[in-house]
Amino acid sequence: MGQSLVPPAPVIYLVEPFGGSIRRQNAQTPHVFWDDAAVTRGDGVFETVLVRGGEPRNVDKHLARFRRSAESMGLPEPVGEQWLKATREAIEDYVRERGAEAGNVEAKCVWTLTRGRETTGVPTAWLTVRPIGEDVLRQRDRGVKVITTPRGYTVDPDVPWLGAEAKTLNYSATMAALRWARGEGFEDVIFTERGTDRVLEGATSSVLVVKKGGRMRTPAPGPGVLRGTTQTAVFELAAKRGWKCKEKDVYLSELLKAESVWLVSSTRICARVTRLNDAKLPAPPNEAEIRELIVDALS
């Protein structure tokens, strides 16, 4: 018989949103109700945490952003100890059920917090641990072909209710951009500001630019650019190793002149941009050094 195409069931833990209990949920048993705001409005926040060597990575930065996202959206503050306890128990289950050594396990853990059911007003919270997709693993090794495009809308910093700093569940526009990119023969997107070609961010990643003279740049966080947990960790380690790191406005022309351009995120870790629109970006001499730096930053 051929190998099954059905992915292994995730490990799911339910989390009481106000600091109560945590418990394992059967992956085949429904949990999210028809009137949950995650389903009806995409109203909620999430974080994706890399699990490597059987351990959650960069969790302090993820937890800090999770809390900022919740505050921005008017959701209850996540209780850090509770989420971390649930994360570790779920990872232990995941490792044990796969009969693997913890040191060899790599996966992704997604934390989700929603507005909850319209009929009760009680928020819903859960986390999952599951394998990292094959496409993500391929991009780590082979790099990624990227097309640039305006996002199609702007985030006004003077509008307080927009939740510009929140990592929200409302990803419909992002997914539409990725579908379009794939239809054009690319694998990912870098968003730019219409009219200026100022670089914003990847569809699900931060943009990291490596320049001559030991310089690293990334678009400054702000309206249209969510601060990346992986990028932040990379800059902290790179600065200790002597790199000159800055968050600043970056423009498309700079990407084309850079030594290398990378998309970095939690589970992708890093993927070098090998093609940007019509331009091929050759591998730099220090590619292995940059990869090692990014991996070390998440260790």
BELQUIJO-V447724 format. One line per field, one symbol per residue. ss: DSSP state (H for helix, E for strand, C for the rest). A space follows every 10 residues. Layout:
# BELQUIJO-V447724
ss: ???
This chain:
# BELQUIJO-V447724
ss: CCCCCCCCCC EEEEECCCCC CEEEECCCCC CCCCCEHHHH CCCEEEEEEE EECCEECCHH HHHHHHHHHH HHCCCCCCCH HHHHHHHHHH HHHHHHHCCC CHHHCEEEEE EEEECCECCC CCCEEEEEEE CCCHHHHHHH HHCEEEEEEE CCCCCCCCCC CCCCCCCECC CHHHHHHHHH HHHCCCCEEE EECCCCCEEE EECCCEEEEE ECCCEEEEEC CECCECCCHH HHHHHHHHHH CCCEEEEECC EHHHHHHCCE EEEEECCCEE EEEEEECCEE CCCCCCHHHH HHHHHHHCC
